[in-house]
Amino acid sequence: MYKYEIIIYWSEEDGAFIAEIPELPGCMADGATYEEAIRNAGIVISEWIETAKTLGREIPTPKGKLIYA
């Protein structure tokens, strides 16, 4: 399980929940339900990290909570 912050919100335009992982540039997922968006985020985080390793790019260390409400 990765420890990156995930921001989830409803997108009227997309008709789906959007899950953004701000510490991994361009890494985001969606889902018809909140739970599906979380599951899909886990998949794309794994794929993002695998791609970064393949390309020899640095993988950010998770910083935890980045935004305060």
Summary of the structure (lengths in Angstrom):
residues: 69
radius of gyration: 12.4
end to end distance: 24.3
largest distance: 37.0
contacts: 168
relative contact order: 0.24
helix: 30%
strand: 20%
